[in-house]
Amino acid sequence: MEKGITRSHEVETSNTITIKGILSLLMQSIDERVGRSVISLGMGDPSAYSCFHTTPVAQEAVVDALQCDKFNGYSPTVGLPQTRRAVAEFLSRDLPYKLSADDVFITCGCTQSIDVAVAMLAHPGANILLPRPGFPIYELSASFRHLEVRHFDLLPEKGWEVDLNAVEALADENTVALVIINPGNPCGNVYSYQHLKRIAETAEKLKILVIADEVYGHLAFGHNPFIPMGVFGSIVPVLTLGSLSKRWIVPGWRLGWFVISDPVGTFRKPKTVERIKKYFDLLGGPATFIQAALPRIIEETDEEFFKKTIRTLKQASDICYDKIREISCITCPHKPEGSMAVMLNLELLEDICDDSDFCFKLAKEESVIVLPGTAVGLKNWIRVTFAADPALLEEALERVKIFCQRHASRALGA
Ligand SMILES: *Cc1c(COP(=O)(O)O)cnc(C)c1O
């Protein structure tokens, strides 16, 4: 019996798709005989393109922290006090209350923040509500923790808002939390104040936490400004997850945070905090000198750097949106307003049987990589990351257009 249980969990974990796994399979199916440069719009790492570059201020802060020779030792496992304080002050700028350094735990990127949140909430019989489409690290982490996953839909016709009726229908007394990603990956949406408030009120009614993945915080360039979920922390306790990775374009630095945005103290009980601290003893935290650089990175990065990133992302998303309108078998139901990715709906062609087939044939014939929607929970959609060099983005989408035209005419028997 025991053995059977173990085995079934192993299967569950091995069935969980990862974005990196699919992208590496797509890379392998590139046909070198086609003789064209490979353009990947699959992975969200803009640091690969020269138009996305971190600020020299951040690099100097890291170099200085390393060279001063004071940060070669272990840090406290929850993070250096000055690093925790700097994140607390930084996030408090946008909140109606002040976070304290004790509310902040320093992690190896937002990926680890996700795993901490899932590990802290998992217990036998519990379940968590995740968005569909979503970010598969949540499913992967939940499967390792044996935490049951239930999906609610994001509604494309409503700007990818959360289907709150579905949330209410899915939740029961064993539900621990609801996850939102805002600005959204994979959809590129940015939620309004009103919608975030309704999410908070729904979670409060259901007596569940909100996990707010704000790794794209402030990367908004459409109608709605970015509003952190923590603004509604007095309605419902919020676990705020974030990192330097996306806004500072340094995903390889592995510096993130797990923050308890709970001014009323519903969740932040001494016992809970003790348990989280113990768990961090197991993690050890990111490199001390990167942590030590963070206060200066936050302090000294000027607005112009952020504005430039936003301008470049907006320009890239416009190119993407305009180019997609020229392609008859692909539609974009909601123009991206933030983050670095957008979901596009595929109309299937006769010799293309689904989204994976589309992506594999596209890789093979055009040396362009995009992510099948199945990887983020939506079959027959694709996710395109537009955080790329504008000229390459245009070239890649031109190849997608030609690919679609070729397969459409094949379908017509031409
Ligand atoms: C990139 C990303 C993460 C992971 O961030 P890291 O800081 O690189 O670990 C988490 N959540 C979402 C939605 C992301 O897009």
Ligand as a Chemical Component Dictionary entry (heavy atoms), coordinates in Angstrom:
data_LIG
# 
_chem_comp.id                   LIG 
_chem_comp.type                 NON-POLYMER 
_chem_comp.pdbx_formal_charge   0 
_chem_comp.three_letter_code    LIG 
# 
loop_
_chem_comp_atom.comp_id 
_chem_comp_atom.atom_id 
_chem_comp_atom.alt_atom_id 
_chem_comp_atom.type_symbol 
_chem_comp_atom.charge 
_chem_comp_atom.model_Cartn_x 
_chem_comp_atom.model_Cartn_y 
_chem_comp_atom.model_Cartn_z 
_chem_comp_atom.pdbx_ordinal 
LIG C1 C1 C 0 10.088 34.363 -14.045 1  
LIG C2 C2 C 0 8.951  34.043 -13.120 2  
LIG C3 C3 C 0 9.192  33.545 -11.829 3  
LIG C4 C4 C 0 10.568 33.149 -11.379 4  
LIG O1 O1 O 0 11.343 34.242 -11.034 5  
LIG P1 P1 P 0 12.873 34.040 -10.631 6  
LIG O2 O2 O 0 13.147 35.224 -9.780  7  
LIG O3 O3 O 0 13.648 34.032 -11.892 8  
LIG O4 O4 O 0 13.003 32.764 -9.887  9  
LIG C5 C5 C 0 8.113  33.343 -10.999 10 
LIG N1 N1 N 0 6.850  33.585 -11.390 11 
LIG C6 C6 C 0 6.565  34.039 -12.620 12 
LIG C7 C7 C 0 5.154  34.275 -13.017 13 
LIG C8 C8 C 0 7.617  34.265 -13.540 14 
LIG O5 O5 O 0 7.330  34.665 -14.781 15 
# 
loop_
_chem_comp_bond.comp_id 
_chem_comp_bond.atom_id_1 
_chem_comp_bond.atom_id_2 
_chem_comp_bond.value_order 
_chem_comp_bond.pdbx_ordinal 
LIG C1 C2 SING 1  
LIG C2 C3 SING 2  
LIG C2 C8 DOUB 3  
LIG C3 C4 SING 4  
LIG C3 C5 DOUB 5  
LIG C4 O1 SING 6  
LIG O1 P1 SING 7  
LIG P1 O2 DOUB 8  
LIG P1 O3 SING 9  
LIG P1 O4 SING 10 
LIG C5 N1 SING 11 
LIG N1 C6 DOUB 12 
LIG C6 C7 SING 13 
LIG C6 C8 SING 14 
LIG C8 O5 SING 15 
# 
